[in-house]
Amino acid sequence: MQRRVFMKNGALALVTMGLSPTLLRRTVFAQDLVRGSASLGNARGKVLICLFQRGAADALNVVVPHGEPAYYRLRPTIAVPRPTLATANSAIDLDGFFGLHPSLAPLKPLWTQGILAPVHAVGSPSSTRSHFDAQDYMESGTPDRKSTKDGWLNRYLALRGTCEDCGPGKPDSLFRAVALSQQTPRILMGPAPAVAINSFEEFAVRASGAAAENIEAMYATGRADVVHAAGGEMVEAMKALRASNPGQYQPRNGAEYPRSPFGQRLRQIAQLIKADLGLEIAFADVGGWDTHVNQGGATGQLAARLGDFSAAISALVTDMGDRMADVVILTMSEFGRTARQNGSGGTDHGHAGCLFVIGGSVKGGKVHGRWPGLEAEQLNEGRDLALTTDFRSVFGEVVRKHLGATALDRIFPGFSPSEIGVI
Amino acid sequence: MRYVIGLVVLCAGLGCSGTLKRWDPPLAVPAIQSDLRRDQQIDHALSRLTYGARPGDARRLRSLGLERWIALQLSPDRIDDRRTDSILASYRRLGTPTNQLVALTRDARAARQQQQRDSSRTMAAPRRADSAMDSRRALQLTYAEVASAKLTRAAVSERQLYEQMVDFWANHFSVFSGKGQTRVFIPAYERDVIRPNAMGKFRTLLGAVAKSPAMLFYLDNAQSVADSGHRTLGNVRLMIGVGGAGRRARGLNENYARELMELHTLGVDGGYTQLDVIEVARALTGWSIDQRGGAFAFRPAMHDADEKIVLGQRLQSGRGLEDGEQVLDILARHPSTARHITRKLVVRFVSDSAPPALVDRCSAVFVKSDGDVRETLACVVTSPEFFSQAAYRGKVKTPFELVVSAFRATGATPDHTPRSSQIVARLGQPIWGRQTPDGWPDRAEEWMNAGAMVNRVNFGLMMASGRVPGVKVGVVDPKVGAMLSTPEFQRR
């Protein structure tokens, strides 16, 4: 119940009664935002794009340890073949030991440019194999602690630059944190503002002027409850978005986004960034990674998912062009999968996984993280890739070095991060 | 007035219960204790125990008496619902048996592949193309009817509490139509597994779900085979592969076993370990699907016949199907399960915060009644907590609830096409479209945000205009129409 919407609506209610100068200021900013959002946004600020692969992506077939003999013993029918020029259906070599899945070919140029950094054997120290728990932990940022109410991205937002801290003339953008989704994801839940938008086209009240104004008024004022709070957000967001005219968007540099939902979401993130509405955190997720059955190897089910995933990311990077200097893309998935293939040509819930950090400031061209090996005695519980890097070390480094966060002990409470050197 | 009472009540005979079995005896509902005014109590009962009041419902309920009305809703077999039956009679594909859908799917696939081969050579053979089209079309129509019928029932059935429980269990035992073949099994899942057991004993429902091809396929138990370290009840080489993958391979698949405990019964903090997950998965090996007929099949050759220990209880070696049955017995009767299920009922019907005292009281009823859903539900919906100021208008409607309540307020009914259910999907809650097995969330903040609100407002505007693709809307009273896009209409 402690979502920001409550605070905000409470704010509006208090403002009406003339009780809270801080909150009044906030409302005034909201008005400014409506009048001329482009001039007020945090133009060309740093942006972090978090992409969640829900369902536990099979890390060993994403960043393939082709130099590891055990990999081929454990996965007789689903391993990605060692790199060879003879066929496109083999791993794309990175450093002689690791390779990318062939469907990740669109990411290879980013590696070559040094802006793509895979981190391997990374994940949550929690031993849970439940999707829900593990996603919850990765989004709350507190493994094995279920009582955490807010998401770690929201804690970052709340700690840095809520309107209580920011001076006049530097308002919190309503679009500072945006999830391209129907519902606010766990990672962005909490007291700081976050907007969930499924798509821009749908984001307008379909009524004539007076009727629309009437509806907007009903939602923008009234009881201090979760409905009016979300309604108030809706009204502000619609006005700001109208002002930025997103319908005219053309991707740059010949970028072609896949027509898939994920591709279209990344396209809209690019639009938001270029609209200079003050976007700082963007979030999107993509499902289909829970490959228990018949996942395939160099081709097949997982390959198709990876094809969409990499084409969308590659398009976004192309589209952003020079702006990638200010943008970091951080991918994540709740855990990896069993090192050994199961009886159904798939893999079950495992432990450590891999992720990508992409951006102009990223130390790419290197696979980060210590490789634990895949021999029987090296596996976690005898079955999964062991964990050598806590996800919080990577996430923490990204928000610290890219976004300039300082209070890491409050974003990831009770955790001492290690230096990864990914940025 | 009398006429209406007669129509609803004088249906105690067996004749008018349609396909519903009888649940005896009818539950007596004591006088409601409440800090709400009587008119608020009636308003509240209608907004929570039905999918929203139709014009005139409050008057009808008052004349029947609140307690009597609740008692009736708790005995749906005693409610005359012939009007719904006659509307549903036009859904001709709802009863399609699974084996027919399996055959249609096979035909459609074969025809499509043939078409691809043909077209790569020369021109497609038109007859084949037609037959592919026919099978595909038949499947699409069936799936559209399943979704549309769910909306129709929710909108027009007099057995409103029963329809809510059908939805509750469909969501509790959620499956995703988009995962492989799951879709093929869903018509029978809803028709033969969820609906007949929605107000009976929990153990019966749990057992029916465990043996349903929909769940066996969705959570992969159909694929789970004894690990090679364990002996089975037959020659594994003779085993027929499921889904075309890994025909000769063996291996345990823990997916269903884990969700069975985490989501369906004990709850995530219900007191089980990873070892229990493995042991339950072993006990359930061999619970699979006969691919031809699309029915449950126990396959001894896949079943791990060694001893298992589940939550401290020993399952002897050398047994077959009984292993899984015993696991379901243990789980259905575990106190954590009583709490988990009761808490979800309280969140659905009373409030997002689920008053702990009410959960305690009603989970005791669950235990004492051997998991009787109707008795537990009666405890929840007749409680002072249910009829309290704190709960009154305190829930936010899910998209499905919003759509159905708008249908009821305006007397609208969905047509048979997929367009009606696409309305619910666009609002963020596609029918049988939850990917993860946890089902749709039932808490306000999960549904309330700027993006969702725009879609909700636009849906209200569309309904008010009376022009909604896929929905038969009559002339909408302007007062009712104006209400549909208000903040108040988002609540129940």
HADDOCK unambig.tbl for C-alpha pairs under 7 A between the chains (distance, minus, plus):
assign (segid A and resid 1 and name CA) (segid B and resid 445 and name CA) 6.62 0.50 0.50
assign (segid A and resid 182 and name CA) (segid B and resid 428 and name CA) 5.87 0.50 0.50
assign (segid A and resid 182 and name CA) (segid B and resid 451 and name CA) 6.67 0.50 0.50
assign (segid A and resid 182 and name CA) (segid B and resid 452 and name CA) 6.33 0.50 0.50
assign (segid A and resid 183 and name CA) (segid B and resid 446 and name CA) 6.29 0.50 0.50
assign (segid A and resid 183 and name CA) (segid B and resid 447 and name CA) 6.23 0.50 0.50
assign (segid A and resid 183 and name CA) (segid B and resid 449 and name CA) 6.94 0.50 0.50
assign (segid A and resid 184 and name CA) (segid B and resid 446 and name CA) 6.88 0.50 0.50
assign (segid A and resid 184 and name CA) (segid B and resid 449 and name CA) 6.96 0.50 0.50
assign (segid A and resid 195 and name CA) (segid B and resid 449 and name CA) 6.80 0.50 0.50
assign (segid A and resid 195 and name CA) (segid B and resid 450 and name CA) 6.23 0.50 0.50
assign (segid A and resid 196 and name CA) (segid B and resid 449 and name CA) 6.29 0.50 0.50
assign (segid A and resid 196 and name CA) (segid B and resid 450 and name CA) 6.34 0.50 0.50
assign (segid A and resid 196 and name CA) (segid B and resid 451 and name CA) 5.43 0.50 0.50
assign (segid A and resid 197 and name CA) (segid B and resid 451 and name CA) 4.51 0.50 0.50
assign (segid A and resid 198 and name CA) (segid B and resid 451 and name CA) 6.38 0.50 0.50
assign (segid A and resid 203 and name CA) (segid B and resid 451 and name CA) 6.83 0.50 0.50
assign (segid A and resid 203 and name CA) (segid B and resid 454 and name CA) 6.20 0.50 0.50
assign (segid A and resid 204 and name CA) (segid B and resid 454 and name CA) 6.48 0.50 0.50
assign (segid A and resid 205 and name CA) (segid B and resid 454 and name CA) 6.23 0.50 0.50
assign (segid A and resid 205 and name CA) (segid B and resid 457 and name CA) 6.96 0.50 0.50
assign (segid A and resid 205 and name CA) (segid B and resid 458 and name CA) 5.95 0.50 0.50
assign (segid A and resid 206 and name CA) (segid B and resid 458 and name CA) 5.95 0.50 0.50
assign (segid A and resid 219 and name CA) (segid B and resid 487 and name CA) 6.40 0.50 0.50
assign (segid A and resid 226 and name CA) (segid B and resid 448 and name CA) 6.89 0.50 0.50
assign (segid A and resid 227 and name CA) (segid B and resid 448 and name CA) 6.46 0.50 0.50
assign (segid A and resid 227 and name CA) (segid B and resid 487 and name CA) 6.28 0.50 0.50
assign (segid A and resid 228 and name CA) (segid B and resid 487 and name CA) 6.64 0.50 0.50
assign (segid A and resid 230 and name CA) (segid B and resid 448 and name CA) 5.76 0.50 0.50
assign (segid A and resid 230 and name CA) (segid B and resid 449 and name CA) 4.68 0.50 0.50
assign (segid A and resid 230 and name CA) (segid B and resid 450 and name CA) 5.14 0.50 0.50
assign (segid A and resid 230 and name CA) (segid B and resid 453 and name CA) 6.80 0.50 0.50
assign (segid A and resid 231 and name CA) (segid B and resid 450 and name CA) 6.17 0.50 0.50
assign (segid A and resid 231 and name CA) (segid B and resid 453 and name CA) 6.20 0.50 0.50
assign (segid A and resid 233 and name CA) (segid B and resid 450 and name CA) 5.28 0.50 0.50
assign (segid A and resid 234 and name CA) (segid B and resid 450 and name CA) 4.02 0.50 0.50
assign (segid A and resid 234 and name CA) (segid B and resid 451 and name CA) 6.65 0.50 0.50
assign (segid A and resid 234 and name CA) (segid B and resid 453 and name CA) 6.57 0.50 0.50
assign (segid A and resid 234 and name CA) (segid B and resid 454 and name CA) 6.60 0.50 0.50
assign (segid A and resid 294 and name CA) (segid B and resid 245 and name CA) 5.66 0.50 0.50
assign (segid A and resid 342 and name CA) (segid B and resid 251 and name CA) 5.43 0.50 0.50
assign (segid A and resid 343 and name CA) (segid B and resid 246 and name CA) 6.12 0.50 0.50
assign (segid A and resid 343 and name CA) (segid B and resid 249 and name CA) 4.66 0.50 0.50
assign (segid A and resid 343 and name CA) (segid B and resid 250 and name CA) 4.14 0.50 0.50
assign (segid A and resid 343 and name CA) (segid B and resid 251 and name CA) 4.02 0.50 0.50
assign (segid A and resid 343 and name CA) (segid B and resid 252 and name CA) 6.85 0.50 0.50
assign (segid A and resid 344 and name CA) (segid B and resid 223 and name CA) 6.38 0.50 0.50
assign (segid A and resid 344 and name CA) (segid B and resid 245 and name CA) 5.80 0.50 0.50
assign (segid A and resid 344 and name CA) (segid B and resid 246 and name CA) 4.69 0.50 0.50
assign (segid A and resid 344 and name CA) (segid B and resid 249 and name CA) 6.70 0.50 0.50
assign (segid A and resid 345 and name CA) (segid B and resid 245 and name CA) 6.14 0.50 0.50
assign (segid A and resid 345 and name CA) (segid B and resid 246 and name CA) 5.17 0.50 0.50
